[in-house]
Amino acid sequence: MASSKEYLDFILEQLSELEDVTYRAMMGEYIIYYCGKIVGGIYDDRFLVKPTRFAVAMMPDAEMELPYEGAKKMLLVNNVEDKAFLRELLEGMYRELPAPKSKK
C-alpha cells in the first residue's frame, strides 16, 4: 500500500516549525530529510524514523517496524500531533546522523 499525499502533507505541516525539511518520493512512499540528512520517511501512512540513540531515548516505548520488505526496522512515531515533540526529535537526531554521502 502506498502512502497518501494527504498524510505526507500532514506530517510536513507538523514539521513546519523546522527549517530545511524536504522529501523525496520513492516507489509510492516518501523519504524525509532534515538539513540534508535522512531522518526517516512515510511508509504506508506511518511516520517512521531511524533508531538513533536520541530517538530511542525520546520514545522508549515506540515499536520497531519494517518500512518495507527487506529494510531495516525503524521507530514508529505515534506522537505526530505534537509539533514541539517532533521538532526536538529531529533536532536531536540530526546531531547523531552521518553526513550525507557526496555525489561523485
C-alpha positions as a Markdown table, in Angstrom:
| # | Residue | x | y | z |
|---|---|---|---|---|
| 1 | Met | 0.0 | 0.0 | 0.0 |
| 2 | Ala | 1.4 | 3.4 | -1.0 |
| 3 | Ser | 1.3 | 6.4 | 1.3 |
| 4 | Ser | -1.2 | 9.2 | 0.6 |
| 5 | Lys | -0.1 | 12.7 | -0.3 |
| 6 | Glu | -2.6 | 13.9 | 2.3 |
| 7 | Tyr | -0.6 | 12.1 | 5.1 |
| 8 | Leu | 2.7 | 13.5 | 3.7 |
| 9 | Asp | 1.2 | 17.0 | 3.7 |
| 10 | Phe | 0.0 | 16.5 | 7.3 |
| 11 | Ile | 3.5 | 15.4 | 8.5 |
| 12 | Leu | 5.2 | 18.2 | 6.6 |
| 13 | Glu | 2.8 | 20.7 | 8.3 |
| 14 | Gln | 3.6 | 19.2 | 11.7 |
| 15 | Leu | 7.3 | 19.7 | 10.9 |
| 16 | Ser | 6.8 | 23.2 | 9.6 |
| 17 | Glu | 8.5 | 24.8 | 12.6 |
| 18 | Leu | 11.8 | 23.3 | 11.4 |
| 19 | Glu | 13.7 | 24.9 | 8.6 |
| 20 | Asp | 15.0 | 22.8 | 5.7 |
| 21 | Val | 12.7 | 19.8 | 5.9 |
| 22 | Thr | 12.4 | 18.2 | 2.5 |
| 23 | Tyr | 11.2 | 15.0 | 1.0 |
| 24 | Arg | 11.7 | 12.7 | -2.0 |
| 25 | Ala | 9.0 | 10.4 | -3.4 |
| 26 | Met | 10.3 | 6.8 | -3.7 |
| 27 | Met | 8.1 | 4.0 | -5.1 |
| 28 | Gly | 4.9 | 5.3 | -3.6 |
| 29 | Glu | 6.5 | 6.3 | -0.3 |
| 30 | Tyr | 8.4 | 9.4 | 0.9 |
| 31 | Ile | 11.9 | 9.8 | 2.3 |
| 32 | Ile | 12.1 | 12.7 | 4.8 |
| 33 | Tyr | 15.2 | 14.8 | 5.0 |
| 34 | Tyr | 16.2 | 17.4 | 7.7 |
| 35 | Cys | 19.1 | 19.7 | 6.7 |
| 36 | Gly | 20.1 | 17.2 | 4.0 |
| 37 | Lys | 20.2 | 14.2 | 6.3 |
| 38 | Ile | 17.7 | 11.3 | 6.0 |
| 39 | Val | 15.8 | 11.1 | 9.3 |
| 40 | Gly | 13.1 | 8.7 | 8.2 |
| 41 | Gly | 10.1 | 8.5 | 6.0 |
| 42 | Ile | 6.4 | 8.0 | 5.4 |
| 43 | Tyr | 5.7 | 4.3 | 4.7 |
| 44 | Asp | 2.1 | 3.0 | 4.4 |
| 45 | Asp | 0.9 | 6.2 | 6.1 |
| 46 | Arg | 3.2 | 5.8 | 9.0 |
| 47 | Phe | 5.9 | 8.2 | 10.1 |
| 48 | Leu | 9.0 | 6.1 | 10.8 |
| 49 | Val | 12.4 | 7.4 | 11.9 |
| 50 | Lys | 15.9 | 6.0 | 12.1 |
| 51 | Pro | 16.5 | 4.4 | 15.6 |
| 52 | Thr | 19.3 | 6.8 | 16.7 |
| 53 | Arg | 20.2 | 6.8 | 20.4 |
| 54 | Phe | 18.4 | 10.1 | 20.8 |
| 55 | Ala | 15.2 | 8.9 | 19.1 |
| 56 | Val | 15.1 | 5.7 | 21.2 |
| 57 | Ala | 15.6 | 7.7 | 24.4 |
| 58 | Met | 12.8 | 10.1 | 23.4 |
| 59 | Met | 10.4 | 7.2 | 22.5 |
| 60 | Pro | 11.4 | 4.3 | 24.7 |
| 61 | Asp | 8.1 | 2.5 | 24.2 |
| 62 | Ala | 8.0 | 3.1 | 20.4 |
| 63 | Glu | 7.5 | 0.0 | 18.3 |
| 64 | Met | 10.1 | -1.0 | 15.8 |
| 65 | Glu | 8.5 | -1.6 | 12.4 |
| 66 | Leu | 9.6 | -2.5 | 8.9 |
| 67 | Pro | 9.1 | 0.3 | 6.4 |
| 68 | Tyr | 9.1 | -2.3 | 3.6 |
| 69 | Glu | 10.1 | -5.9 | 3.0 |
| 70 | Gly | 13.9 | -6.3 | 3.3 |
| 71 | Ala | 14.5 | -3.0 | 5.0 |
| 72 | Lys | 16.0 | -2.4 | 8.5 |
| 73 | Lys | 13.4 | -1.7 | 11.2 |
| 74 | Met | 12.6 | 1.8 | 12.1 |
| 75 | Leu | 10.9 | 3.6 | 15.1 |
| 76 | Leu | 7.2 | 4.3 | 14.7 |
| 77 | Val | 6.4 | 7.9 | 15.7 |
| 78 | Asn | 3.0 | 7.8 | 17.4 |
| 79 | Asn | 3.1 | 11.4 | 18.8 |
| 80 | Val | 2.7 | 13.1 | 15.4 |
| 81 | Glu | 0.2 | 15.6 | 16.8 |
| 82 | Asp | 2.8 | 17.4 | 18.9 |
| 83 | Lys | 4.9 | 19.8 | 16.9 |
| 84 | Ala | 7.3 | 20.7 | 19.7 |
| 85 | Phe | 8.0 | 16.9 | 20.3 |
| 86 | Leu | 8.7 | 16.4 | 16.6 |
| 87 | Arg | 11.0 | 19.5 | 16.4 |
| 88 | Glu | 13.0 | 18.2 | 19.4 |
| 89 | Leu | 13.1 | 14.7 | 18.0 |
| 90 | Leu | 14.5 | 15.8 | 14.6 |
| 91 | Glu | 16.9 | 18.3 | 16.0 |
| 92 | Gly | 18.3 | 15.7 | 18.4 |
| 93 | Met | 18.5 | 13.0 | 15.7 |
| 94 | Tyr | 20.3 | 15.4 | 13.4 |
| 95 | Arg | 23.4 | 15.5 | 15.6 |
| 96 | Glu | 23.7 | 11.7 | 15.6 |
| 97 | Leu | 23.1 | 11.0 | 11.9 |
| 98 | Pro | 26.0 | 10.8 | 9.5 |
| 99 | Ala | 26.7 | 13.5 | 6.9 |
| 100 | Pro | 25.1 | 12.8 | 3.5 |
| 101 | Lys | 27.4 | 10.9 | 1.1 |
| 102 | Ser | 28.9 | 13.1 | -1.5 |
| 103 | Lys | 27.8 | 12.6 | -5.1 |
| 104 | Lys | 30.5 | 11.7 | -7.5 |
